């Protein structure tokens, strides 16, 4: 047994560093360096996930907008409610569409798709344009998926100027005036307004107020009656 220096104190336990008592490498300067503490979290809105801001987000917002306007009407629907239904941040709704009015207009456009509708209506024999327009318009209203937001539009337009402006801008200028302009006839705007008054009147009586027998009439019977009038509005000198 080796003699112990009386002034050195008790010997450290095996494997224990005299400096720290946490292991043979502690305090030696050669052990693993300390891992820095994580940076504090920054305040603010969390970053959007790919699901929230990916290519499908815009389509989800439009679908949610159609449902919200159909269920709640123009006045009670909100950007926050639309965003909640679509599963996105309200800022993303503003990013894609801007204001509530613009979301409303986009929801209307989804129902009509003027970029494809106008060429389809004006192409073909000129004497059949009234029938093609009537068939398209009645077909949109007969489709339950597109009818719901259109009902919200028409109902809201009767009491809210913003909704009325959307209806005027889209149905008249983006659809009917473009059709009339393609036909190269005198007074195209006036003709488009006459055609619009005829079709919107039918929509209100048949789908909103539901006046009989118009409300339960066969769609083909309506097309047959309306087509000659639209033809006269849009093509006759």
N, C-alpha and C positions, 0 to 999 in steps of 0.2 A: 504494500500500500504506500502511495506517495504522500509525503507530508504536505499539509495545506498551510499556506501562508496565513497566519492568524489575523492579519489586517485586511485580507481580500474579501472576506464575507463568504456566504455560501456559494458554491459553484452553480452556474445555470443548468437548467434541465436540458437533457439531450435534445438537439434539434431546435433549441430556442435561441434567438439572437439576443445578445445583451442589450442591444440598442432599443429594440421595440418589443421583443417577446412575441413576435408573430411568425417567425420562421427563419430559416437560415439565410434567405436572400434579402430580408427586410433590412433597410438601412445601409445596404452594401453599395448601392448605386448601380448595380448590375442587374437587378430584377426587372420585371415588367413595369412599364410606366403606367401611371394612373390614367383611367379613361375620363375625359372631360365630361362634365355634367351636361345634360341636354339643354339646348337653348329654350328659354321660356316661350310658350305659345303666343303667337301674335293674335291680337283681337281683330274682329271683323267677321264677315260672312265666310263660311268654309268654302273651299274650292269645289266647283261642280264636278261630279263624276261624269264618266263617258256616257252613262245612261241618261243623265240629266241634260247634257248639252250635245249629244251626238246627232247624227243625221235624222233619227226618228223623233227628236224632240219637237221640231216644228209641226210635224204631222199630228203628234199627240196634243199639242196646244190647240191646233185648229179643231180637232175632234172634241176636245173638252169645251172649247168656246161654243161650238154648235150646240152641245148638250146644255151648257149653262144658259145660253140665250133662249133655248127652247123651253127649258124648265122654269127659269126665273124671270124671263123677260129682259128687255134692254135695261130698264132702270135698276133692277135688283142684281143683275149680274155684275161682277167686278173682276178686275185683273187678278187680284189675289185669289178669288174663288176659282178662276180659270186655271191659274198656276197650281193651286192645290189639287184640283181634279186631274191635271196633267202630270203631277209629280215633279214639278220644276220650280225653280226660284222665280218670283215675280219679275225680277230684273231680266230674266231670259225672255219673258213675254214682251217686255218693252224693247228688248234687243231685236227681236224678229219683226214686231208689228208696230211698235210705238204706242199710241194711245188706245184706249178702249174703243173709240170709234173706228180706228183702223183694224183692230181685231174683228170687230163686227163686220166691217166691209169685207175682210178676207174670208170670214165664215160664209157670207153671201156668195162670194165668188166661187167658193168650192162647190156650191150647189149648181151654179150655172155654167162654169168653165167656158167663158166667152172665147178664149183663144182657139178652141176646137169647134165651138158651136157656130160662130159666125160664118166661117168658111163652109161648113156643112149646110147651112141654111141658104146662103146665096148661090152656092154651086147648084148645078142641075138646071132643068127647064125653068124659065122665068115664070111661067104660068102656074107653077106649083109652090112658089115661095110662101104663099099664105098658108097652105096646108102644112108645109114643113115647120113653119114657125109655130102654128097652133099645136101641132103634135108634140113639138119639143116642150113648149110651155106647159101644156097639160101633163105631159109625161113627168116633168120635174115635180109637179105638185102631187101627182099620183104615187110617186116613190116615197114611202114612209121615211126613209133616211134623209131625204132632202126636204120633205114637207115640214118637219118639226122646226128647223131654224127659220124657214120662210114664214111660217105662222107667227113666230116671234117677231120677225121683221115687220110684217104687215100690222100686227096688233100694236107694236111699239110705235110705228110711224104715225098712227092716228093720234098719239098723245105726246110724243117726244120729237122735237125738231131734229135732234142729232140722228135719230133712226130714220126720220123722213128724208134727211139729206143723203144718207147712205142709199136708201131706196131710189131716190132720184138719180143720184150719181151713177149707181151701178146699172139698174134695170133700164134706165132711159139712155144715159150717155154711153155706157160701156157695152151695151147690148143692142138696143133698138136703133140708136142713131148710127152706129157702125153698120148695121144691116142696111139702113136707108141710104147711107152714103155710098155703099157698094153698088146700089142699084142705079145711081146717077139719075135721080128724079128731081123735079122742082120741089122746093120747100121740104127737104128731108127731115129737118128737126120737127116741124109741125106734123108731118106724117107719122114720125116716130112717136110723138106724144099722143096722137089719136090711137095708134095701135096699143100703146102702153095703157091708156085709160080703159080700153076695151078689155084687155087681158087682166089687169089688176082688179077691175070691177068684177070680173068672173071669179077671180080668186077669193075676193072678199065674200061674195054671196055664196059660193059653193063650199069653201073650206073654213071660213071664219064664222060667218053668221049661219051658214048651213040652211039656206032657204030652199024649200022643196017646190017643184020637183028637180031643180037644178042640182041640189046636193047629192041626190042619188041617181042622177042621169048617167048613162053609159058614156065613158070618155070619148069613144068614137063618135057618138051622136053630137057631142059638144064640138069636136074637131070639125065635123061636117058642116055645122052651122056657123062656126066662127071663121073658118078658113077663107070663104069668099069675101068677108068684110075686111080681113087683114090684107088679102090680096089687093083689094081696091085701094085701101089706105096707102100701100107701099109701092104700087106699080102703075096705077092708072093716072093719066095726065089730068 
